[in-house]
Each structure stands twice: as structure tokens, then as C-alpha cells.
Amino acid sequence: MRLEDIGFYTLSENRAQTSSEISPIMRAEIILTDKCNLNCPYCRGIRKEFRGDISLPLGKYFIQTLGEHKLKNIRFSGGEPTLYPYLEDLIIACKKIEAEHIAISTNGTAPLDFYKHLIKIGVNDFSISLDAGCCSVGKIMTGGNSWAWNTASETIRELSKFTYVTVGMVFNDLNLNYVEEAITWVDSLNPKDIRIIPSAQYNKTIKKISNLPFQLVGKYPILKYRVHNLINRVPFRGIRKNDSKKCYIVLDDLAILGNYQFPCIIYLREQGEPIGKFDEDFRKKRFEWYQHHDVSKDKICSKNCLDVCRAFNTRHNYYDNL
């Protein structure tokens, strides 16, 4: 399977052949705030020392510096990024550096008109969380917020008419028995793709996705990839014995929290230690981490590295050894 077939536009065979410490930055994700209006049971939140909003000048500095490294794709997340007061300013800054994709990871509960306004000023990718196929399970998965499921469902349905929308679905022991119902519901909302994953705390196989109709699965590249992995007993998380011990993604992909940079967004979410501060030497620090870090011996990477990241690292390693 070619990397393009997985469904993530940041993953490609060309990137696996050419990414290095001096190639364009393919992707950056910036945490804007720790604030959130929901209380999802699987969310680890933000480490105490990094909580709060980033300042507007700091956010603009991140974007300007990344732009100097020919940033291709940027994502804003949180917390809930629509609660960040300077979101529009940073989107406009991204347009100025000509980022190809400006993405927002959101729980879908902001006013619909606000989301449409974000599209008008430059956002062309929304990742919206929805972990249930009915209001009652949705209430459980959002920490008791009975209104959130309906609101997010309507947001997905409406925004999918205008731009690229994917739905992120997290499963654990609270909603695992409702996998088929949940995915069937999300399918009815017409997103571009469906991304399912077990929560880090749960981290078990989501076996029931193998019962989904082929016609449904075939519509969504990322969902199809995960079903294919399940059938072939390929785990969604964790590094296996024969996987690459080097992380090539760190060369041109990063996550930022506070004024610190992390290897990737999963490493950040699992509250790992940062590579260092984000400054003009950020790529040098990342290359040094890449050179000296065996991800198979890292407790976070070895347990949580996603299948798509392993696939990229495997392809990069293959091209490096041709």
C-alpha cells in the first residue's frame, strides 16, 4: 500500500523519500489553549506547567518562523481552539505565509456561523470529535454534556457541505459496545473520512469494526486502512519488533505547547518531555533527537506510536537503504 492510499494528505511516498532536517516543514500542530467546554473521560488534558493561552505575539512568532521553513500544513488544537481569543488572527497569519492547509481540531460545539466564518478567512480542514451514535452515549463520552452530541453532529453535517471534514472517534470500555452504531451514524453525516482509535488508556483492538458493511468502509480511506490492519492483526498503537527504531517524522513534523516543541502530537498528549524550546534552532534540536533516540526503547513511543506513523517510518527506512 502506498502512503497516499492511507488517507492522510501529509503522508506521501515523495515525503518518505525526501524529508530531512532541511526539507520543508510538512506539518505543525500548535496547542492554543487548555480551555475546553467538555470533559471527555479519555482526555488527559494539558500538563499543569503548560496550561493557559499562548500569547498572540508568541503564536505569530511560531507561524512566521515555521513559514521561513516553508511550512506546508498547520493544525490548531487545544483544549478547544475555538475558545482561544486570537484564533482568527493566527489563521490570517497562516494565509500570509501561504500554508496549503489550515486545520482546526474541534469538538464541534462552537456556533455554526463561527465555523463558516473560519472557512471564509482560510480554514480548509476540520477534524471534529464524535464518539457516539446516539445522545445517551454521547453524554457519557463528553463528561455529562447532553447537548454536545446533537450540536457536533449538526456541525459535521453542515461543514461537510463546504470543506474537508474528518471525524475522530475514540473508543474505550465506555462506548466499545456501540462501535457499529456510532460509525453508521457518522457515515450518515457525510464527512470525507472517519478516523477511529482506541484511547491510550484502553489501547485494545476495536474488533467490531470488522462487522461493518464493505460499502460503508470502502468510502473512507482511513477507516478502510484501520479495518485492513485489524484483519491482518496489525495493532493501531505501539512499535513492533521489526518496526523502524528511528522516527523520521520528527524531521519535518512537530507539535508545540507553550513555547516548547515536542516530537509529535501523540508524545505531547501522553505528557512526554519536550525536545526543547521552540526557537530559531528548533530543527537542529529535532535532528539531534532523531539521531540519538531509539523509539523502541521510549516508553511513550513503544506503546503509543500510531500505525500510520509506523508505516511512514518503515517506508522512509526502506528508501534510505536502497
Beta strands, then each sheet from edge to edge (+ up, - down):
strand 1: 27-31
strand 2: 73-77
strand 3: 101-106
strand 4: 125-129
strand 5: 164-171
strand 6: 193-198
strand 7: 253-257
strand 8: 260-262
strand 9: 276-277
sheet 1: 6+ 5+ 4+ 3+ 2+ 1+ 7+ 8- 9+
end
